[in-house]
Amino acid sequence: MKSVLEYKDYHLYIQDYYDERKRLGAFSWREFCRSAGFSSPNFLKLVSMGQSKLSKVKVEAVARAMGLVGFEIEYFRLLVVFCNAEKDSVKRTALLEMQKIALEHRVRVVDGDAFQYYESWKYPVLRELIPMMPGACPRDIAEECKEHVSAEEVRDVLEFLLKAGFLKKDGEKVYSQTEQTVIGSKEALPIAIRSMHKEMANMAARAVDRYSPNERYFTGVTLSVNEEANRRIIAEIDACCKKVLSIANEYKDQNQVCRINFQFFPVTDKVKEARHA
């Protein structure tokens, strides 16, 4: 069975633990629950199926029932916090603490790179900009950015992009992009991307007044939809985004980094019943 440090879902870990114990000999959900201090013989089964949540007060008892000790118990506690949390800020804090524990005990966690790449506009923007400026020093690169970034920050971002494999060095102060994309778990990556969406939306709001109409393009419509229209519109936006990237990739003489935000979101609740005049 995998180490608990490799899990991002405590429901799955509990199920895997049960399956492993069952494989090795006679074991039941009743016995499992009793050893963890539950009177209900099926409670942990419901937890493993995602139909119930594990409370904070029972975390340590369940962890010890599964034979976890020391840092493993702390990781399991954070795992429960991460899965049960509704706020992204709480999830992020728990996941970063999980990563720290895993790294300290020599278990590789890939979600950290995804978090760092998406925590600021500087990472994706500089990944695009730096290859356009062969031979440039960090200060020159910083001065090309519309949003403030220091030369020291450029150096730090460049070091990360190289270490994480998003850029490669081709010569003295000459860099190019790799084909690598940000890879993280399905649980962690959406949280990181939401943070980037918020930051880019704020930058777009500032762009309304910062740039003249011939430097930027803003448009929007307010419309009513049903479920089928909603799905078709989202598919069309996805196709449009891929087409835009395809157009940009046709050219090899890029000289500016831009950002497109596709925003499609509800501004009312769903009407429960159709209203007729």
ChimeraX attribute file (.defattr): number of C-alpha atoms within 10 A of each C-alpha:
attribute: neighborCount
match mode: 1-to-1
recipient: residues
	/A:1	9
	/A:2	9
	/A:3	10
	/A:4	19
	/A:5	22
	/A:6	14
	/A:7	16
	/A:8	21
	/A:9	18
	/A:10	24
	/A:11	23
	/A:12	15
	/A:13	22
	/A:14	20
	/A:15	17
	/A:16	15
	/A:17	17
	/A:18	19
	/A:19	14
	/A:20	13
	/A:21	16
	/A:22	13
	/A:23	10
	/A:24	8
	/A:25	8
	/A:26	8
	/A:27	14
	/A:28	16
	/A:29	17
	/A:30	16
	/A:31	14
	/A:32	21
	/A:33	19
	/A:34	16
	/A:35	15
	/A:36	18
	/A:37	13
	/A:38	17
	/A:39	11
	/A:40	11
	/A:41	14
	/A:42	16
	/A:43	19
	/A:44	26
	/A:45	20
	/A:46	15
	/A:47	17
	/A:48	21
	/A:49	14
	/A:50	14
	/A:51	11
	/A:52	13
	/A:53	17
	/A:54	21
	/A:55	11
	/A:56	13
	/A:57	9
	/A:58	13
	/A:59	20
	/A:60	17
	/A:61	17
	/A:62	23
	/A:63	19
	/A:64	15
	/A:65	15
	/A:66	18
	/A:67	11
	/A:68	18
	/A:69	13
	/A:70	8
	/A:71	14
	/A:72	18
	/A:73	20
	/A:74	17
	/A:75	25
	/A:76	25
	/A:77	23
	/A:78	23
	/A:79	26
	/A:80	20
	/A:81	21
	/A:82	26
	/A:83	19
	/A:84	17
	/A:85	14
	/A:86	10
	/A:87	10
	/A:88	16
	/A:89	13
	/A:90	14
	/A:91	21
	/A:92	17
	/A:93	14
	/A:94	21
	/A:95	24
	/A:96	17
	/A:97	16
	/A:98	24
	/A:99	21
	/A:100	16
	/A:101	18
	/A:102	19
	/A:103	13
	/A:104	11
	/A:105	11
	/A:106	10
	/A:107	14
	/A:108	13
	/A:109	18
	/A:110	15
	/A:111	20
	/A:112	18
	/A:113	19
	/A:114	21
	/A:115	23
	/A:116	14
	/A:117	22
	/A:118	21
	/A:119	18
	/A:120	15
	/A:121	16
	/A:122	21
	/A:123	20
	/A:124	18
	/A:125	15
	/A:126	19
	/A:127	22
	/A:128	19
	/A:129	22
	/A:130	23
	/A:131	20
	/A:132	20
	/A:133	16
	/A:134	15
	/A:135	14
	/A:136	15
	/A:137	14
	/A:138	19
	/A:139	15
	/A:140	13
	/A:141	19
	/A:142	23
	/A:143	13
	/A:144	14
	/A:145	16
	/A:146	10
	/A:147	10
	/A:148	9
	/A:149	16
	/A:150	14
	/A:151	15
	/A:152	12
	/A:153	14
	/A:154	21
	/A:155	16
	/A:156	13
	/A:157	19
	/A:158	22
	/A:159	13
	/A:160	17
	/A:161	21
	/A:162	17
	/A:163	12
	/A:164	16
	/A:165	16
	/A:166	20
	/A:167	22
	/A:168	17
	/A:169	13
	/A:170	11
	/A:171	10
	/A:172	9
	/A:173	14
	/A:174	15
	/A:175	20
	/A:176	19
	/A:177	16
	/A:178	13
	/A:179	8
	/A:180	10
	/A:181	9
	/A:182	15
	/A:183	13
	/A:184	17
	/A:185	12
	/A:186	10
	/A:187	15
	/A:188	22
	/A:189	18
	/A:190	15
	/A:191	18
	/A:192	22
	/A:193	16
	/A:194	14
	/A:195	17
	/A:196	19
	/A:197	17
	/A:198	11
	/A:199	15
	/A:200	17
	/A:201	15
	/A:202	11
	/A:203	16
	/A:204	17
	/A:205	10
	/A:206	11
	/A:207	17
	/A:208	13
	/A:209	9
	/A:210	13
	/A:211	11
	/A:212	10
	/A:213	11
	/A:214	6
	/A:215	8
	/A:216	12
	/A:217	11
	/A:218	10
	/A:219	4
	/A:220	7
	/A:221	5
	/A:222	7
	/A:223	7
	/A:224	9
	/A:225	11
	/A:226	8
	/A:227	8
	/A:228	8
	/A:229	11
	/A:230	14
	/A:231	11
	/A:232	11
	/A:233	14
	/A:234	14
	/A:235	12
	/A:236	12
	/A:237	14
	/A:238	13
	/A:239	11
	/A:240	13
	/A:241	14
	/A:242	11
	/A:243	12
	/A:244	12
	/A:245	10
	/A:246	11
	/A:247	9
	/A:248	10
	/A:249	11
	/A:250	8
	/A:251	8
	/A:252	8
	/A:253	8
	/A:254	12
	/A:255	9
	/A:256	11
	/A:257	14
	/A:258	8
	/A:259	10
	/A:260	12
	/A:261	11
	/A:262	13
	/A:263	10
	/A:264	13
	/A:265	7
	/A:266	10
	/A:267	9
	/A:268	7
	/A:269	6
	/A:270	9
	/A:271	7
	/A:272	6
	/A:273	6
	/A:274	5
	/A:275	6
	/A:276	4
	/A:277	2
